[in-house]
């Protein structure tokens, strides 16, 4: 297998997008991550796809290398910046894989890409916010703005990982903690507001690409039945249960990577 080329990074409407790998290994894979995390959240998957697929990693406003652009932040705006980056990289077709908020971004990006989307895989994402969920995300947005990211870390970690995994206090948990603390409160709050308004279930059925809905069997943040229900409402889609909690890509990387390679084969 070939080595990854040096990463190519670009900025579109303040959104940082990094690309790893050879242009020959396409369709490329776009990995859209969870709220609060820079692109390093995908490190195990980047290593797994090394020499197999070109990999594109976008970062949300106020996350990682991305700036906080002026004006209202929406999924459509972030997706448009991502599509601009794909155009600049001359990437014709992509497999979209989105985890949590990234699943929502994946839906909107697939809609904008139309037949350039080879597939869409939505992992542990809530595509519709009812009143209770909207209220919860609005409260988190206020907390991030008023108290900062340090006030968010413990509760986020408890939603993302199993108690046993957290109790080990290993390198992965430490890295995620650093990633959360590095995210700007305004960027986190803007993404919370996106999640408070999300209503994407109808959009799934309008996509021309294959749609796969994936749930972590021990996800406490987005129960499997949420994605199972989305799949039942989307003709032609498939549903899959995999090991792990909300950030199953980090707690169960071997199982996730095996599934990922199958999804983008």
Residue pairs with C-beta under 8 A, 6 or more apart in sequence:
1 50
1 51
1 52
2 22
2 25
2 51
3 50
3 51
4 20
4 21
4 22
4 46
4 50
4 51
5 20
5 21
5 22
7 18
7 19
7 20
8 18
8 19
8 20
8 89
9 16
9 17
9 18
9 19
9 65
10 16
10 17
10 19
10 85
10 88
10 89
11 17
11 65
11 66
11 67
12 81
12 82
12 84
12 85
12 88
13 69
13 77
13 80
13 81
13 84
14 61
14 66
14 67
14 68
14 69
14 81
15 58
15 59
15 60
15 61
15 66
15 69
15 78
15 81
15 82
15 85
16 39
16 58
16 59
16 64
16 65
16 66
16 67
17 56
17 57
17 58
17 59
17 81
17 82
17 85
18 39
18 56
18 57
18 59
18 65
19 28
19 54
19 55
19 56
19 57
19 85
19 89
19 91
20 46
20 54
20 55
20 56
20 57
21 28
21 49
21 50
21 51
21 53
21 54
21 55
22 54
23 54
23 90
23 91
25 51
25 52
25 53
25 54
26 53
26 54
26 91
26 92
26 93
27 53
27 92
27 93
27 94
27 95
27 118
27 264
28 53
28 54
28 55
28 56
28 86
28 91
28 93
28 94
28 95
29 49
29 53
29 54
29 55
29 56
29 94
29 95
29 97
29 264
30 55
30 56
30 57
30 58
30 82
30 86
30 94
30 95
30 96
30 97
30 106
30 109
31 42
31 45
31 46
31 55
31 56
31 57
31 97
31 98
31 99
31 102
32 58
32 96
32 97
32 98
32 99
32 101
32 102
32 103
32 105
32 106
32 109
33 39
33 41
33 42
33 57
33 59
33 98
33 99
33 100
33 101
33 102
34 41
34 99
34 100
34 101
34 102
34 160
34 246
34 247
35 60
35 100
35 101
35 188
35 191
35 192
35 195
36 63
36 149
36 152
36 156
36 179
36 180
36 183
36 188
36 191
37 63
37 176
37 179
37 180
37 183
38 59
38 63
38 64
38 65
38 179
38 182
38 183
39 57
39 58
39 59
39 64
40 64
40 175
40 179
41 176
41 179
41 247
41 249
41 250
42 55
42 57
42 249
44 249
44 250
44 253
44 256
44 257
45 55
45 249
45 253
45 256
45 257
45 260
46 55
46 57
48 253
48 257
48 260
48 261
49 55
49 260
49 261
49 264
52 261
52 264
53 95
53 264
54 91
56 82
56 85
56 86
56 89
56 91
56 94
58 78
58 81
58 82
58 85
58 105
59 65
59 66
60 66
60 78
60 101
60 187
60 190
60 191
61 67
61 68
61 69
61 73
61 78
61 187
61 190
61 191
62 68
62 183
62 184
62 185
62 186
62 187
62 188
62 190
63 183
63 184
63 187
63 188
63 191
64 182
64 183
66 187
68 184
68 186
68 187
68 190
71 77
73 190
73 191
73 193
73 194
74 194
75 104
75 105
75 108
75 194
75 198
76 108
76 112
78 105
78 108
79 105
79 108
79 109
79 111
79 112
80 112
82 105
82 109
83 109
83 112
83 113
86 94
86 113
86 116
92 116
93 116
93 117
93 118
94 113
94 116
94 117
94 118
95 117
95 118
95 119
95 121
95 263
95 264
96 106
96 109
96 110
96 113
96 117
96 119
96 120
96 121
97 106
97 121
97 123
97 260
97 263
97 264
98 104
98 105
98 106
98 107
98 120
98 121
98 122
98 123
98 125
99 123
99 124
99 125
99 247
99 249
100 123
100 124
100 125
100 221
100 222
100 246
100 247
101 125
101 191
101 194
101 195
102 123
102 125
103 122
103 123
103 124
103 125
103 127
104 125
104 127
104 194
104 195
104 198
104 200
106 120
106 121
106 122
106 125
107 120
107 122
107 127
107 200
107 203
107 204
107 207
108 200
108 203
109 117
110 117
110 120
110 207
110 209
111 203
111 206
111 207
114 208
115 208
115 209
117 207
117 208
117 209
118 209
119 209
119 210
119 211
119 212
119 263
119 264
120 207
120 209
120 210
120 211
120 212
121 212
121 214
121 263
122 204
122 211
122 212
122 213
122 214
122 227
122 230
123 214
123 215
123 216
123 248
123 249
124 214
124 215
124 216
124 219
124 221
124 222
124 227
124 246
124 248
125 222
125 227
126 133
126 195
126 198
126 222
126 226
127 198
127 199
127 200
127 201
127 204
127 230
128 198
128 199
128 200
128 201
128 230
129 137
129 195
129 196
129 197
129 198
129 199
133 195
133 196
134 196
134 197
135 196
136 196
137 192
137 193
137 195
137 196
138 192
138 193
138 196
140 152
140 188
140 189
140 192
141 188
141 189
141 190
141 192
141 193
141 196
142 189
143 151
143 152
144 151
144 152
144 185
144 186
144 188
144 189
144 192
145 185
145 186
145 189
148 185
149 180
149 181
149 183
149 184
149 185
149 188
150 181
152 180
152 188
153 177
153 180
153 181
156 180
157 166
157 173
157 176
157 177
157 180
158 166
159 220
159 221
159 246
160 176
160 221
160 245
160 246
160 247
161 173
161 245
161 246
161 247
161 250
161 251
162 218
162 245
162 251
165 172
165 173
165 245
165 251
166 173
172 250
172 251
176 247
176 250
201 230
201 233
201 234
204 211
204 230
204 233
204 234
204 237
205 233
205 234
205 235
210 236
210 237
210 238
211 234
211 236
211 237
211 238
212 237
212 238
212 239
212 240
212 263
213 227
213 228
213 230
213 231
213 234
213 237
213 238
213 239
213 240
214 227
214 239
214 240
214 241
214 242
214 259
215 222
215 223
215 224
215 226
215 227
215 228
215 239
215 240
215 241
215 242
216 224
216 241
216 242
216 243
216 244
216 245
216 246
216 248
216 252
217 224
217 241
217 242
217 243
217 244
218 243
218 244
218 245
219 244
219 245
219 246
219 248
220 245
220 246
221 245
221 246
222 246
224 241
227 239
228 239
230 237
231 237
231 238
231 239
232 239
240 259
242 248
242 252
242 255
242 256
242 259
243 252
243 255
244 251
244 252
244 255
244 256
245 251
248 255
248 256
249 256
249 257
249 260
